[in-house]
Amino acid sequence: MSTEEVAADLHVSVNTVKTHLKSINRKLGTSRRSEAVHRARRLHLL
């Protein structure tokens, strides 16, 4: 899903989604959403 689609689905602003994505990327040591998904799967978080 795009950032805009996630925001609409969760009824939050796009900026809120972006802020959370930045935090997730920082914690996982990634720079892109797809990297974060792969890393989270390797760590058995997903």
PDBQT receptor file of N, H, CA, C and O in Angstrom, charges set to zero:
ATOM      1  N   MET A   1       0.846  -1.185   0.000  1.00  0.00    +0.000 N 
ATOM      2  CA  MET A   1       0.000   0.000   0.000  1.00  0.00    +0.000 C 
ATOM      3  C   MET A   1       0.888   1.244   0.000  1.00  0.00    +0.000 C 
ATOM      4  O   MET A   1       1.999   1.237   0.528  1.00  0.00    +0.000 OA
ATOM      5  N   SER A   2       0.377   2.282  -0.592  1.00  0.00    +0.000 N 
ATOM      6  H   SER A   2      -0.526   2.288  -1.021  1.00  0.00    +0.000 HD
ATOM      7  CA  SER A   2       1.109   3.547  -0.571  1.00  0.00    +0.000 C 
ATOM      8  C   SER A   2       0.913   4.219   0.787  1.00  0.00    +0.000 C 
ATOM      9  O   SER A   2       0.041   3.835   1.566  1.00  0.00    +0.000 OA
ATOM     10  N   THR A   3       1.724   5.206   1.048  1.00  0.00    +0.000 N 
ATOM     11  H   THR A   3       2.432   5.518   0.416  1.00  0.00    +0.000 HD
ATOM     12  CA  THR A   3       1.611   5.959   2.301  1.00  0.00    +0.000 C 
ATOM     13  C   THR A   3       0.228   6.571   2.433  1.00  0.00    +0.000 C 
ATOM     14  O   THR A   3      -0.371   6.560   3.508  1.00  0.00    +0.000 OA
ATOM     15  N   GLU A   4      -0.270   7.102   1.328  1.00  0.00    +0.000 N 
ATOM     16  H   GLU A   4       0.217   7.111   0.455  1.00  0.00    +0.000 HD
ATOM     17  CA  GLU A   4      -1.598   7.726   1.334  1.00  0.00    +0.000 C 
ATOM     18  C   GLU A   4      -2.695   6.709   1.615  1.00  0.00    +0.000 C 
ATOM     19  O   GLU A   4      -3.650   7.008   2.332  1.00  0.00    +0.000 OA
ATOM     20  N   GLU A   5      -2.565   5.511   1.055  1.00  0.00    +0.000 N 
ATOM     21  H   GLU A   5      -1.789   5.269   0.473  1.00  0.00    +0.000 HD
ATOM     22  CA  GLU A   5      -3.557   4.459   1.283  1.00  0.00    +0.000 C 
ATOM     23  C   GLU A   5      -3.534   3.990   2.736  1.00  0.00    +0.000 C 
ATOM     24  O   GLU A   5      -4.587   3.759   3.330  1.00  0.00    +0.000 OA
ATOM     25  N   VAL A   6      -2.357   3.850   3.301  1.00  0.00    +0.000 N 
ATOM     26  H   VAL A   6      -1.502   4.037   2.818  1.00  0.00    +0.000 HD
ATOM     27  CA  VAL A   6      -2.242   3.450   4.709  1.00  0.00    +0.000 C 
ATOM     28  C   VAL A   6      -2.896   4.501   5.597  1.00  0.00    +0.000 C 
ATOM     29  O   VAL A   6      -3.649   4.167   6.511  1.00  0.00    +0.000 OA
ATOM     30  N   ALA A   7      -2.610   5.759   5.330  1.00  0.00    +0.000 N 
ATOM     31  H   ALA A   7      -1.998   6.031   4.588  1.00  0.00    +0.000 HD
ATOM     32  CA  ALA A   7      -3.183   6.851   6.128  1.00  0.00    +0.000 C 
ATOM     33  C   ALA A   7      -4.706   6.847   6.048  1.00  0.00    +0.000 C 
ATOM     34  O   ALA A   7      -5.384   7.000   7.064  1.00  0.00    +0.000 OA
ATOM     35  N   ALA A   8      -5.236   6.674   4.858  1.00  0.00    +0.000 N 
ATOM     36  H   ALA A   8      -4.685   6.550   4.033  1.00  0.00    +0.000 HD
ATOM     37  CA  ALA A   8      -6.698   6.655   4.693  1.00  0.00    +0.000 C 
ATOM     38  C   ALA A   8      -7.313   5.455   5.408  1.00  0.00    +0.000 C 
ATOM     39  O   ALA A   8      -8.352   5.581   6.056  1.00  0.00    +0.000 OA
ATOM     40  N   ASP A   9      -6.674   4.294   5.290  1.00  0.00    +0.000 N 
ATOM     41  H   ASP A   9      -5.830   4.192   4.764  1.00  0.00    +0.000 HD
ATOM     42  CA  ASP A   9      -7.184   3.076   5.914  1.00  0.00    +0.000 C 
ATOM     43  C   ASP A   9      -7.190   3.182   7.435  1.00  0.00    +0.000 C 
ATOM     44  O   ASP A   9      -8.103   2.679   8.090  1.00  0.00    +0.000 OA
ATOM     45  N   LEU A  10      -6.174   3.836   8.000  1.00  0.00    +0.000 N 
ATOM     46  H   LEU A  10      -5.433   4.244   7.467  1.00  0.00    +0.000 HD
ATOM     47  CA  LEU A  10      -6.057   3.959   9.456  1.00  0.00    +0.000 C 
ATOM     48  C   LEU A  10      -6.671   5.240  10.006  1.00  0.00    +0.000 C 
ATOM     49  O   LEU A  10      -6.690   5.458  11.217  1.00  0.00    +0.000 OA
ATOM     50  N   HIS A  11      -7.175   6.087   9.108  1.00  0.00    +0.000 N 
ATOM     51  H   HIS A  11      -7.160   5.910   8.124  1.00  0.00    +0.000 HD
ATOM     52  CA  HIS A  11      -7.801   7.356   9.495  1.00  0.00    +0.000 C 
ATOM     53  C   HIS A  11      -6.834   8.263  10.256  1.00  0.00    +0.000 C 
ATOM     54  O   HIS A  11      -7.189   8.865  11.269  1.00  0.00    +0.000 OA
ATOM     55  N   VAL A  12      -5.603   8.347   9.741  1.00  0.00    +0.000 N 
ATOM     56  H   VAL A  12      -5.314   7.859   8.918  1.00  0.00    +0.000 HD
ATOM     57  CA  VAL A  12      -4.595   9.245  10.297  1.00  0.00    +0.000 C 
ATOM     58  C   VAL A  12      -4.017  10.060   9.142  1.00  0.00    +0.000 C 
ATOM     59  O   VAL A  12      -4.293   9.777   7.976  1.00  0.00    +0.000 OA
ATOM     60  N   SER A  13      -3.222  11.063   9.469  1.00  0.00    +0.000 N 
ATOM     61  H   SER A  13      -2.998  11.293  10.416  1.00  0.00    +0.000 HD
ATOM     62  CA  SER A  13      -2.639  11.897   8.416  1.00  0.00    +0.000 C 
ATOM     63  C   SER A  13      -1.459  11.188   7.758  1.00  0.00    +0.000 C 
ATOM     64  O   SER A  13      -0.864  10.270   8.323  1.00  0.00    +0.000 OA
ATOM     65  N   VAL A  14      -1.145  11.634   6.568  1.00  0.00    +0.000 N 
ATOM     66  H   VAL A  14      -1.628  12.379   6.109  1.00  0.00    +0.000 HD
ATOM     67  CA  VAL A  14      -0.004  11.101   5.839  1.00  0.00    +0.000 C 
ATOM     68  C   VAL A  14       1.276  11.364   6.628  1.00  0.00    +0.000 C 
ATOM     69  O   VAL A  14       2.170  10.518   6.660  1.00  0.00    +0.000 OA
ATOM     70  N   ASN A  15       1.368  12.527   7.262  1.00  0.00    +0.000 N 
ATOM     71  H   ASN A  15       0.641  13.214   7.235  1.00  0.00    +0.000 HD
ATOM     72  CA  ASN A  15       2.555  12.850   8.056  1.00  0.00    +0.000 C 
ATOM     73  C   ASN A  15       2.729  11.894   9.224  1.00  0.00    +0.000 C 
ATOM     74  O   ASN A  15       3.860  11.552   9.571  1.00  0.00    +0.000 OA
ATOM     75  N   THR A  16       1.651  11.460   9.831  1.00  0.00    +0.000 N 
ATOM     76  H   THR A  16       0.732  11.738   9.549  1.00  0.00    +0.000 HD
ATOM     77  CA  THR A  16       1.727  10.494  10.923  1.00  0.00    +0.000 C 
ATOM     78  C   THR A  16       2.316   9.180  10.425  1.00  0.00    +0.000 C 
ATOM     79  O   THR A  16       3.178   8.595  11.081  1.00  0.00    +0.000 OA
ATOM     80  N   VAL A  17       1.859   8.720   9.276  1.00  0.00    +0.000 N 
ATOM     81  H   VAL A  17       1.159   9.196   8.743  1.00  0.00    +0.000 HD
ATOM     82  CA  VAL A  17       2.373   7.479   8.695  1.00  0.00    +0.000 C 
ATOM     83  C   VAL A  17       3.858   7.635   8.381  1.00  0.00    +0.000 C 
ATOM     84  O   VAL A  17       4.653   6.742   8.677  1.00  0.00    +0.000 OA
ATOM     85  N   LYS A  18       4.235   8.759   7.785  1.00  0.00    +0.000 N 
ATOM     86  H   LYS A  18       3.590   9.484   7.544  1.00  0.00    +0.000 HD
ATOM     87  CA  LYS A  18       5.639   8.993   7.447  1.00  0.00    +0.000 C 
ATOM     88  C   LYS A  18       6.518   9.001   8.696  1.00  0.00    +0.000 C 
ATOM     89  O   LYS A  18       7.624   8.460   8.683  1.00  0.00    +0.000 OA
ATOM     90  N   THR A  19       6.031   9.607   9.763  1.00  0.00    +0.000 N 
ATOM     91  H   THR A  19       5.133  10.046   9.774  1.00  0.00    +0.000 HD
ATOM     92  CA  THR A  19       6.791   9.650  11.010  1.00  0.00    +0.000 C 
ATOM     93  C   THR A  19       7.012   8.251  11.559  1.00  0.00    +0.000 C 
ATOM     94  O   THR A  19       8.113   7.915  11.995  1.00  0.00    +0.000 OA
ATOM     95  N   HIS A  20       5.967   7.437  11.538  1.00  0.00    +0.000 N 
ATOM     96  H   HIS A  20       5.072   7.710  11.185  1.00  0.00    +0.000 HD
ATOM     97  CA  HIS A  20       6.088   6.069  12.035  1.00  0.00    +0.000 C 
ATOM     98  C   HIS A  20       7.023   5.245  11.147  1.00  0.00    +0.000 C 
ATOM     99  O   HIS A  20       7.805   4.436  11.645  1.00  0.00    +0.000 OA
ATOM    100  N   LEU A  21       6.939   5.454   9.835  1.00  0.00    +0.000 N 
ATOM    101  H   LEU A  21       6.304   6.112   9.430  1.00  0.00    +0.000 HD
ATOM    102  CA  LEU A  21       7.830   4.729   8.922  1.00  0.00    +0.000 C 
ATOM    103  C   LEU A  21       9.287   5.095   9.168  1.00  0.00    +0.000 C 
ATOM    104  O   LEU A  21      10.160   4.227   9.138  1.00  0.00    +0.000 OA
ATOM    105  N   LYS A  22       9.554   6.366   9.410  1.00  0.00    +0.000 N 
ATOM    106  H   LYS A  22       8.845   7.071   9.435  1.00  0.00    +0.000 HD
ATOM    107  CA  LYS A  22      10.929   6.793   9.714  1.00  0.00    +0.000 C 
ATOM    108  C   LYS A  22      11.431   6.109  10.974  1.00  0.00    +0.000 C 
ATOM    109  O   LYS A  22      12.577   5.662  11.026  1.00  0.00    +0.000 OA
ATOM    110  N   SER A  23      10.583   6.026  11.983  1.00  0.00    +0.000 N 
ATOM    111  H   SER A  23       9.653   6.389  11.940  1.00  0.00    +0.000 HD
ATOM    112  CA  SER A  23      10.963   5.391  13.238  1.00  0.00    +0.000 C 
ATOM    113  C   SER A  23      11.235   3.899  13.038  1.00  0.00    +0.000 C 
ATOM    114  O   SER A  23      12.209   3.365  13.569  1.00  0.00    +0.000 OA
ATOM    115  N   ILE A  24      10.386   3.240  12.282  1.00  0.00    +0.000 N 
ATOM    116  H   ILE A  24       9.595   3.674  11.850  1.00  0.00    +0.000 HD
ATOM    117  CA  ILE A  24      10.569   1.811  12.005  1.00  0.00    +0.000 C 
ATOM    118  C   ILE A  24      11.870   1.586  11.252  1.00  0.00    +0.000 C 
ATOM    119  O   ILE A  24      12.646   0.692  11.591  1.00  0.00    +0.000 OA
ATOM    120  N   ASN A  25      12.107   2.402  10.225  1.00  0.00    +0.000 N 
ATOM    121  H   ASN A  25      11.477   3.128   9.949  1.00  0.00    +0.000 HD
ATOM    122  CA  ASN A  25      13.345   2.265   9.441  1.00  0.00    +0.000 C 
ATOM    123  C   ASN A  25      14.571   2.491  10.310  1.00  0.00    +0.000 C 
ATOM    124  O   ASN A  25      15.564   1.777  10.175  1.00  0.00    +0.000 OA
ATOM    125  N   ARG A  26      14.515   3.466  11.191  1.00  0.00    +0.000 N 
ATOM    126  H   ARG A  26      13.708   4.047  11.300  1.00  0.00    +0.000 HD
ATOM    127  CA  ARG A  26      15.647   3.749  12.078  1.00  0.00    +0.000 C 
ATOM    128  C   ARG A  26      15.914   2.565  12.990  1.00  0.00    +0.000 C 
ATOM    129  O   ARG A  26      17.063   2.160  13.163  1.00  0.00    +0.000 OA
ATOM    130  N   LYS A  27      14.863   2.009  13.573  1.00  0.00    +0.000 N 
ATOM    131  H   LYS A  27      13.929   2.338  13.432  1.00  0.00    +0.000 HD
ATOM    132  CA  LYS A  27      15.017   0.897  14.505  1.00  0.00    +0.000 C 
ATOM    133  C   LYS A  27      15.511  -0.373  13.822  1.00  0.00    +0.000 C 
ATOM    134  O   LYS A  27      16.232  -1.165  14.430  1.00  0.00    +0.000 OA
ATOM    135  N   LEU A  28      15.128  -0.570  12.563  1.00  0.00    +0.000 N 
ATOM    136  H   LEU A  28      14.542   0.074  12.070  1.00  0.00    +0.000 HD
ATOM    137  CA  LEU A  28      15.556  -1.763  11.837  1.00  0.00    +0.000 C 
ATOM    138  C   LEU A  28      16.851  -1.534  11.072  1.00  0.00    +0.000 C 
ATOM    139  O   LEU A  28      17.419  -2.477  10.522  1.00  0.00    +0.000 OA
ATOM    140  N   GLY A  29      17.323  -0.296  11.032  1.00  0.00    +0.000 N 
ATOM    141  H   GLY A  29      16.861   0.470  11.479  1.00  0.00    +0.000 HD
ATOM    142  CA  GLY A  29      18.558   0.005  10.317  1.00  0.00    +0.000 C 
ATOM    143  C   GLY A  29      18.407  -0.070   8.815  1.00  0.00    +0.000 C 
ATOM    144  O   GLY A  29      19.326  -0.492   8.113  1.00  0.00    +0.000 OA
ATOM    145  N   THR A  30      17.253   0.336   8.321  1.00  0.00    +0.000 N 
ATOM    146  H   THR A  30      16.506   0.678   8.891  1.00  0.00    +0.000 HD
ATOM    147  CA  THR A  30      16.976   0.287   6.884  1.00  0.00    +0.000 C 
ATOM    148  C   THR A  30      16.680   1.689   6.364  1.00  0.00    +0.000 C 
ATOM    149  O   THR A  30      16.531   2.641   7.130  1.00  0.00    +0.000 OA
ATOM    150  N   SER A  31      16.600   1.786   5.036  1.00  0.00    +0.000 N 
ATOM    151  H   SER A  31      16.721   1.013   4.414  1.00  0.00    +0.000 HD
ATOM    152  CA  SER A  31      16.297   3.095   4.450  1.00  0.00    +0.000 C 
ATOM    153  C   SER A  31      15.056   3.068   3.570  1.00  0.00    +0.000 C 
ATOM    154  O   SER A  31      14.563   4.119   3.161  1.00  0.00    +0.000 OA
ATOM    155  N   ARG A  32      14.552   1.886   3.276  1.00  0.00    +0.000 N 
ATOM    156  H   ARG A  32      14.952   1.032   3.607  1.00  0.00    +0.000 HD
ATOM    157  CA  ARG A  32      13.356   1.768   2.437  1.00  0.00    +0.000 C 
ATOM    158  C   ARG A  32      12.356   0.814   3.078  1.00  0.00    +0.000 C 
ATOM    159  O   ARG A  32      12.710  -0.047   3.883  1.00  0.00    +0.000 OA
ATOM    160  N   ARG A  33      11.111   0.992   2.698  1.00  0.00    +0.000 N 
ATOM    161  H   ARG A  33      10.824   1.691   2.043  1.00  0.00    +0.000 HD
ATOM    162  CA  ARG A  33      10.042   0.162   3.246  1.00  0.00    +0.000 C 
ATOM    163  C   ARG A  33      10.252  -1.310   2.911  1.00  0.00    +0.000 C 
ATOM    164  O   ARG A  33      10.064  -2.172   3.770  1.00  0.00    +0.000 OA
ATOM    165  N   SER A  34      10.636  -1.604   1.688  1.00  0.00    +0.000 N 
ATOM    166  H   SER A  34      10.789  -0.904   0.990  1.00  0.00    +0.000 HD
ATOM    167  CA  SER A  34      10.835  -3.011   1.299  1.00  0.00    +0.000 C 
ATOM    168  C   SER A  34      11.981  -3.640   2.088  1.00  0.00    +0.000 C 
ATOM    169  O   SER A  34      11.902  -4.808   2.469  1.00  0.00    +0.000 OA
ATOM    170  N   GLU A  35      13.040  -2.878   2.336  1.00  0.00    +0.000 N 
ATOM    171  H   GLU A  35      13.104  -1.929   2.027  1.00  0.00    +0.000 HD
ATOM    172  CA  GLU A  35      14.144  -3.375   3.164  1.00  0.00    +0.000 C 
ATOM    173  C   GLU A  35      13.648  -3.692   4.570  1.00  0.00    +0.000 C 
ATOM    174  O   GLU A  35      14.008  -4.714   5.155  1.00  0.00    +0.000 OA
ATOM    175  N   ALA A  36      12.825  -2.807   5.097  1.00  0.00    +0.000 N 
ATOM    176  H   ALA A  36      12.533  -1.977   4.622  1.00  0.00    +0.000 HD
ATOM    177  CA  ALA A  36      12.303  -2.987   6.457  1.00  0.00    +0.000 C 
ATOM    178  C   ALA A  36      11.476  -4.271   6.550  1.00  0.00    +0.000 C 
ATOM    179  O   ALA A  36      11.568  -5.000   7.537  1.00  0.00    +0.000 OA
ATOM    180  N   VAL A  37      10.678  -4.543   5.536  1.00  0.00    +0.000 N 
ATOM    181  H   VAL A  37      10.603  -3.951   4.734  1.00  0.00    +0.000 HD
ATOM    182  CA  VAL A  37       9.857  -5.763   5.530  1.00  0.00    +0.000 C 
ATOM    183  C   VAL A  37      10.748  -6.992   5.510  1.00  0.00    +0.000 C 
ATOM    184  O   VAL A  37      10.530  -7.930   6.277  1.00  0.00    +0.000 OA
ATOM    185  N   HIS A  38      11.755  -6.998   4.636  1.00  0.00    +0.000 N 
ATOM    186  H   HIS A  38      11.932  -6.236   4.013  1.00  0.00    +0.000 HD
ATOM    187  CA  HIS A  38      12.658  -8.142   4.559  1.00  0.00    +0.000 C 
ATOM    188  C   HIS A  38      13.401  -8.347   5.877  1.00  0.00    +0.000 C 
ATOM    189  O   HIS A  38      13.542  -9.477   6.347  1.00  0.00    +0.000 OA
ATOM    190  N   ARG A  39      13.871  -7.264   6.464  1.00  0.00    +0.000 N 
ATOM    191  H   ARG A  39      13.757  -6.347   6.082  1.00  0.00    +0.000 HD
ATOM    192  CA  ARG A  39      14.613  -7.366   7.740  1.00  0.00    +0.000 C 
ATOM    193  C   ARG A  39      13.698  -7.864   8.861  1.00  0.00    +0.000 C 
ATOM    194  O   ARG A  39      14.092  -8.712   9.662  1.00  0.00    +0.000 OA
ATOM    195  N   ALA A  40      12.482  -7.334   8.912  1.00  0.00    +0.000 N 
ATOM    196  H   ALA A  40      12.162  -6.645   8.261  1.00  0.00    +0.000 HD
ATOM    197  CA  ALA A  40      11.534  -7.748   9.947  1.00  0.00    +0.000 C 
ATOM    198  C   ALA A  40      11.187  -9.232   9.805  1.00  0.00    +0.000 C 
ATOM    199  O   ALA A  40      11.025  -9.932  10.804  1.00  0.00    +0.000 OA
ATOM    200  N   ARG A  41      11.075  -9.703   8.574  1.00  0.00    +0.000 N 
ATOM    201  H   ARG A  41      11.207  -9.134   7.763  1.00  0.00    +0.000 HD
ATOM    202  CA  ARG A  41      10.796 -11.130   8.364  1.00  0.00    +0.000 C 
ATOM    203  C   ARG A  41      11.978 -11.990   8.823  1.00  0.00    +0.000 C 
ATOM    204  O   ARG A  41      11.788 -13.037   9.442  1.00  0.00    +0.000 OA
ATOM    205  N   ARG A  42      13.194 -11.540   8.515  1.00  0.00    +0.000 N 
ATOM    206  H   ARG A  42      13.348 -10.690   8.012  1.00  0.00    +0.000 HD
ATOM    207  CA  ARG A  42      14.390 -12.281   8.956  1.00  0.00    +0.000 C 
ATOM    208  C   ARG A  42      14.475 -12.346  10.468  1.00  0.00    +0.000 C 
ATOM    209  O   ARG A  42      14.952 -13.333  11.030  1.00  0.00    +0.000 OA
ATOM    210  N   LEU A  43      14.008 -11.280  11.135  1.00  0.00    +0.000 N 
ATOM    211  H   LEU A  43      13.621 -10.479  10.679  1.00  0.00    +0.000 HD
ATOM    212  CA  LEU A  43      14.040 -11.232  12.597  1.00  0.00    +0.000 C 
ATOM    213  C   LEU A  43      12.803 -11.864  13.233  1.00  0.00    +0.000 C 
ATOM    214  O   LEU A  43      12.636 -11.829  14.452  1.00  0.00    +0.000 OA
ATOM    215  N   HIS A  44      11.937 -12.443  12.395  1.00  0.00    +0.000 N 
ATOM    216  H   HIS A  44      12.073 -12.472  11.405  1.00  0.00    +0.000 HD
ATOM    217  CA  HIS A  44      10.687 -13.082  12.838  1.00  0.00    +0.000 C 
ATOM    218  C   HIS A  44       9.764 -12.100  13.563  1.00  0.00    +0.000 C 
ATOM    219  O   HIS A  44       9.085 -12.462  14.524  1.00  0.00    +0.000 OA
ATOM    220  N   LEU A  45       9.751 -10.852  13.088  1.00  0.00    +0.000 N 
ATOM    221  H   LEU A  45      10.302 -10.558  12.308  1.00  0.00    +0.000 HD
ATOM    222  CA  LEU A  45       8.827  -9.863  13.632  1.00  0.00    +0.000 C 
ATOM    223  C   LEU A  45       7.515  -9.845  12.868  1.00  0.00    +0.000 C 
ATOM    224  O   LEU A  45       6.501  -9.352  13.361  1.00  0.00    +0.000 OA
ATOM    225  N   LEU A  46       7.547 -10.388  11.662  1.00  0.00    +0.000 N 
ATOM    226  H   LEU A  46       8.371 -10.789  11.261  1.00  0.00    +0.000 HD
ATOM    227  CA  LEU A  46       6.339 -10.488  10.833  1.00  0.00    +0.000 C 
ATOM    228  C   LEU A  46       6.060 -11.927  10.497  1.00  0.00    +0.000 C 
ATOM    229  O   LEU A  46       5.085 -12.222   9.806  1.00  0.00    +0.000 OA
TER     230      LEU A  46
